[in-house]
Structure formats: C-alpha cells, structure tokens
Amino acid sequence: MLELMQQIVNGLSLGAIYALIALGYTMIYGIIKLINFAHGDVMMVGAYIGFFSVSLLGTNIMVAMIFAMIACALLGVIIEKVAYKPLRRATRIAALITAIGVSLFLEYTTIFLLTPQQRIFPQGAFPVHDYNFLGLSVSNKDIFIFISAIVLMIILQFIVKNTKTGKAMRAVSEDKDAAVLMGINVDNTISMTFALGSALAAAAGVMIGVYYNTINPLMGILPGLKAFVAAVLGGIGIIPGAMVGGFILGILETLVSGYGNSLYRDAVAFGVLILILLIKPTGIFGKNTGEKV
Amino acid sequence: MRISRKVVLVVLMLFMFGIVAGCGGKAGGGEEILVGINAELSGAVASYGTNARDGAMLAIEQINAEGGVLGKKINAIERDNKSQADEAMSVSADLVGKGIVAQIGPLTSGNVQGCTLVMMDNKIPLIAPAATAVNVTVNEKGETLDYIFRVCFIDPFQGTLMAQFAYENLGAKTAVILKDASSDYGKGLAEYFKKTFTEKGGKILAEEGFVKGDRDFRATLTKIRGLNPDFIYVPGYYEEVAPLIKQARELGITAPMGGGDGWDSPDMIEVAGKANLNNTYFTNHYSVQDQNPKVQKFVKAYKEKYNKEPDAFAALAYDAVQLLAQAIKDANSTNPEDIKNALENIKDFEGVTGRMSIDEQHNPVKAGVIIEFKDGKQVMNTRIEPK
C-alpha cells in the first residue's frame, strides 16, 4: 500500500512536468491548428536561459524563470513570424514539417554554440527539502512543480475565457476570415498565442532544470513527445485536457515501471497515443463534433 | 598505355621503398629492437594518446637504462594517428614498413580496429593498452585475432570484479541490477555481474533497466526499495547514474551501490551530491592512490620525468611496453612470430595495473581497483584480484 502511494506521488510529479509542457502545446494547436513540434526545444532554450541567469548573473530561481519566459516569448514570436506565417495559407502538413525543421534548428544551433555536453543546474538555486510522511517521501520541488502546473493552467484558462485577448484567440480559432471582418487583428492574436505558449514552455524548462539538475541541448525531445501524447490524450486544444492527460500519462508510466517492466515504459506511453487515436481521436475531454460540410 | 606506365611507376616506387625500409630494418636489427608507437597525439582524444606515449616512453627509458632486452636497446618510433581510424591504419602501414617487431597502441577501440588488417596481413603483434571493446581481439565469427593483444580488461569484466567485491568485501547476499539497457557497455557489465554473483551463491532479486537520456528513475527505485536488496548494481554512464543515485537516496534507499568506469566523472559529485554518493563504489583499471610498491615506484618515476600524475592510459601503456619486453625475453628472439607466441603464453606478469595472464582470446585476466566515493572524493578502497 505504501509502495503504491509512493508510486502515485512519483507519477503525479512526473505528470506535472508533462502537463506543464502539454499546456503550451495544446494552446497553440487550439488557436491555429498547428502541432508545434518545436515546443519541446523552446522549453530547452528556456532551461538554458534560466541556467545562465542563475549561474552567470547569480539571480534567484524566480527571476531566472521570468527572464526565461520573456526571452522565450520573444523567441516564439520570431519563430512564428519567420517560419509559420508565410505558410499560413499552405497545407497543414507543410506547416507541420516546418515545425520539425524549426525543432532541429534549435537543437543543433544550441549544440553548435554551447557544445552537446550536459550542464549542471546550480544546486543552490533551489534548496531542496525532503519531507517524510510515514515512509512516503515527498520533496518541496515535487510540491512546487505540482502547484505551478495547476496555477499556470488556471491563469491560462482565465486568459482564454475571460479576457479580450482570449476572446480574440477563440474567434481566430473558430474562423480566421470572420474574425478579420469583426475587426480582430489576426496577426497580433496569433503572435500573442505563440508568446504565451512559449513562455509556458520556458517556465517548464527552468522547472525541469531545477528538478533533474542537468540540462542538455536534446533534453526537449522526449518530454516534448510525451507532452504531445498527454495533450492528445486529454483532447488536443482543450486546456484542462492537457492537465489531466499529463497526470494520467505520468501515473501510467510510473505504474508500468513500478509493477511491470521498466523498459516497456515508453512503449506503453506511445501505445496510449495509438490507442486513443484509434478509439477516440478527440481525446478524453473532446466533443465528437462532426466535420462541417 | 598511360595507365600501364603509371602502374609500373607505382610498382617501382613500392619496390624502392621496400629496399629502403628493408635496409633500415636490417641496419637496426643488430643492436636495437624497433617498436612502433601509434598514438592519438592530436585530435579528439589527444589527451589519451599523449599520456599513453609518455607512459610508454618512460618504460622504454627504464628498460634501456637496465641494459635493454636480450642485450639490445629498444628504439621507439612514435607516430600521431590524429585520433582517426584511417590515419591509424596508414601509420601502422608506415611503421610496419620501417621494420618494427611490434606496435603499441592505438588507444581507442575504433582506432585499434583500424590497424587490425595491417597487423594481421604483415603478422606483426599489436598490443592495445586501453581498447576495452569486446570485439577488438576477436573477429565477427568469435575467432581470436592472432596478432592483436591488450593489457586492459574488457568492459564486461568489470561486472565480475564488482560482483566479487560486493559478495566478499561488502558481504552482500542479495542484489538488484539496474542497467543501462541502451548500451552494450551496460548490458555486458550486468551479464558478467549476474554470472559471478550467482556463482558465488548470491541472489539477484530483480533486473531492471533504463535507457540513455532518462532522468526520472523514481518508479523503478521505489520498486527496488520494496525488495530491500543488500547491494544495487548500476552499470551505466554518469549522465544517467548521477541523478539516479540522487533519487535513490532521496527515496530513502541506503544500500551500497556500485558501477563501472562509466561513473568516473567530476559531474557525478556535482549532480548527485556529496552525501548521497557515500557508500557507492565503482571499478577501474588503476588508481594513482594504490599503495602497492610497484605502483608507487611508477608514479614517482613518472612524476619526476613529466611533472604530472600518471592516469590510467599512462599506466596501461607502461604495462604494454613492459609486457612486450617480457615476451621478447620469454621468446629469446626478436622475430615478430616468436614474440606473438610468447605473448599468448604470458602467465602472472606483474604490471603496474596488476598481475595478468593472457587468456585464449588475448584478453588479460587481471586485477582491478575499487574506487569509493567518500564525502565527495574518489578514494581507492581496495584492489580486487580475480579468483
């Protein structure tokens, strides 16, 4: 029983990381129907900015996270303007392939500039305390990452549902041309979406750096893919869905490692993706809306 | 017409080169023994080659100071292979042309494999100081390559040494293996560990794995915590092992943990943390802290000559030269064929990196050292002789 409880705790903190990345993924998809495969790599850039902020400028972790979020918001806007905007009228597959190109570009530029060696996040940046409840070990970083994920989700949900920008986003998502006729600046709205999504990725990157201590230029690939699975599982484009999908995936992986074979973990995660696409492609929270004819 | 003239020219040049090289060999044949040193003196792994060259030259200097071998002085020809396998091959061809009786080096497994064909065709023995990949001395059919030898143990052998240490020195009766399942290195060490540990009477409670790039091991570790083993064997590289050890200690696992030389990195201490690393051990070829008088004598001589501490590459290259000298003595001949036969029959040769006997696959059966992390420092725990 204790072991199961511990595994659930492990699963929740792993799931919080997936959820955090999945939020940005699902938001960009929700607005412009683009699966931004570069999302995991924006997260990596965020982790590096956080790292340099802490190690070179000596800032604390909160300031580092704000730096990373601002820088990545800018990066997100630039990526959108340079890579995706010229393709807005092109097929969706063209945009998708471009996203993969952007992803590789970010990875290998970082390798070129900063070497492929891993870097160690300064331990002093976030003092870790372990708490022990009747044999159940939980650390303050587990709690920190869990609460951050939930708070960010609530803020995001609020922006999308209750602000003017959010209203514009939803309008653009529904019908771009009609939105233009209603006087909405579509370019600015899409830029805003990328800025917000990339800032979330940066926050996730810094948290992962703190959580696992090390960062490297290819750290975004696997968590990025897992977050994609989480977003699809919850229903891509739906903000609470990303959250729930992330937690389910985290707990599932943990249980597979804990009670099955640790080497089947990734196979199960991607098996889930295939299953959900076969059975309910809109995800857990998705409504079955028929294609408009 | 033009082609044939070119061919004639090439043949002629080769012929002339052969005469020149032959002359050189003959001229030196009387008083000195020519030994080739094919090392990575520049390029990606220049530090391996430079230190190894220094170790080998120290050995040659010492041998010559004591009157050489069979009354002849050793004359070393050192060449840089630029850390590239194809360059290593042409260096070998050049050295063979100069009439060497044996070659020391290259250092990395890939570069040694670059030379294999040249050495086999010309029937000149090669002694690799530090090539640890299993397939360096055997071909794809598993047959031993006649002229390729090494003085380092193969990677998986570290599993054998650690199993012996865990069972006998730490008194572990049960163990869990948590291996890097994405590398031959991790799988090989795990296999040898399992074999030796069970042969000694120990019990493997579970065999788990992770893959390169993993950063979250808590699910598997929680499972291992429930099994409560006496020892946890983690053959892998420091990028994954360091966070793994940290997470294990955070989950309250206090059992001793061990691994191979993939743990040997300053990053281990920074990532895992000093306190978390206490009670963890890894196997290595050699330690500069070894109090064995032979080691200390070597360390002192090396420091006097080069003003730096000898690393494992220097020690292994030193042993490679000493082993060659021993083989020449045993053979009582400087003929490469006789040297090869003598190398195959080496028994209980006392090297700096331990006593070694060459087995039928040309791998030494030899001792290793156990390094312990103590308050953030690497401390030599003991030397393990294989039994």
Interface residues (C-beta under 8 A of the other chain):
Chain A: E3 Q6 Q7 N10 G11 L14 Q118 I120 Q123 D130 N132 G135 S137 S139 Y212 N213 T214 L218 M219 L222 E253 T254 L255 V256 S257 G258 Y259 N261 S262 L263 R265 D266
Chain B: A181 E208 G209 F210 V211 G213 R215 D216 R218 A219 T220 T222 K223 R225 G226 E239 A242 P243 K246 E250 L251 G252 D267 E270 V271 G273
